[in-house]
Each structure stands twice: as structure tokens, then as C-alpha cells.
């Protein structure tokens, strides 16, 4: 089996014995434990102060269940989670699986099952992060394109240029200034906005 990097893991469970069992197994696997907590609120606070690579959490806790805590954290920064659950709560876990709740183990858990679960979740989390980045890059690219089109339209109107010439002019300015095309486009839009304000005054 391929050796994996040491991860920073937060463990949360309301049962002290299960908490200790998970803690021993995680340390034996060579990972670091950034904290052990016993309530949902403590999960949220721990993730706010030091974002872990993975959260291993029980379901039932005094204040809120682990799924709810991970869902609240995930609204801002998704943290991959492994849910540890008794069979009685398995249906609850299955219906609440989200992108960042990537695996679950049924109690009583075995230390031997934890290693593969951590490896799987870590790999899946990396894949999701890559997809999120690709989607963000695509959104940024589309937004940049809209801004460049807007700047091109301003040049066409003010300098009486056709579309191709206006675009070449943008490229020339960017090359001369040794800056990105999008930065020139933003500067032209900003300048036009300032000019409109002056005219209105």
C-alpha cells in the first residue's frame, strides 16, 4: 500500500472510549491530531482556529450532531469529513451525505478500517478541490472576457474603430505597458466611468 503524507486531523465524539480508540488509531497511522472535542460547537470553533485536513466525527453530540457541524463549516470552507455512526443512525448519515462528508464507519469501528477511509477521503477531497479550482478558473475567464468585450466596445465607440482593430489596439497597449490584457480593459472601463462623472458635474 502506498504511503501517504501525514495529515492534520480533528477528532470529535461524545463517547470518551471511542474518542480514545480513534485517537490511538490515527496516531499509529502517522497522522497529527490537532484536537479532540466532544460537541458540535467545539468542532466549529476548532476548524475556525486551525483548519484540519480531515474531521473524524461522531453523529450524536450534546448540542448538535456532527453532520450539522460539518455542514455549517462547509458553507464557508468545506472540510472533508468521516462520520463515525452507530447502525441506528446510519440512515441519517446516508441521507445527509454532502461533498465534504465523504465516508462513514459503523460503530464499533476497527482501527484497521480507519487507514483506508482516511486515504480515500484525502484523495477524494483533493479531486473535489481541483474541480472547484477549475470551475473558479472558468468563471474568472468568462468574467475577464466580458470585461475585455466592454473595453473593446468603449474603444470602438470613442475612437470609431471596428471590432478587430479595437481588439488589436487593446493588445498593443497591453504589450507596450507589459501588463495583462484584462488590466488594460479594467483601466479603460474605469477611465470611461470617471469621464462620465466629470461630464455629469
LINBEL-V476436 format. One line per field, one symbol per residue. ss: DSSP state (H for helix, E for strand, L for the rest). phi: phi as a letter, one per 30 degrees, with the letter a starting at -180 (. if undefined). burial: 1 if it has 9 or more other C-alpha atoms within 8 Angstrom, else 0. A space follows every 50 residues. Layout:
ss = ???
phi = ???
burial = ???
This chain:
ss = LLLLLLLEEEEELLLHHHHHHHHHHHHHLLLEEEEEELLHHHHHHHHHHL LLLEEEEELLLLLLLHHHHHHHHHLLLLLLEEEEELHHHHHHHHHLLLLL EEEEEELLLLHHHHHHHHHHHHHHHHHHHHHHHHHHHHHHHHHHHHHHHH HHHHHHHHLLLLHHHHHHHHHHHHHHHLLLHHHHHHHHHHHHHHHHHHHH L
phi = .ddcddccbccbadcdddedddeddddddjcccdlbbbbdddddddddda dddbccbdcdbecadddddddddddcbecdbcccbdedcddedddcdcec ccabbddddcedddeddddddddddddddddddddddddddddddddddd ddddddddchcddddddddddddddddhbdeddddddddddddddddddd d
burial = 00000001111111000010111011100011110111111111011000 01111111111001111111011100011111111100110010001001 11111100101011101110110110010000000000000001001101 11111100001010011001101110001011011101100100000000 0
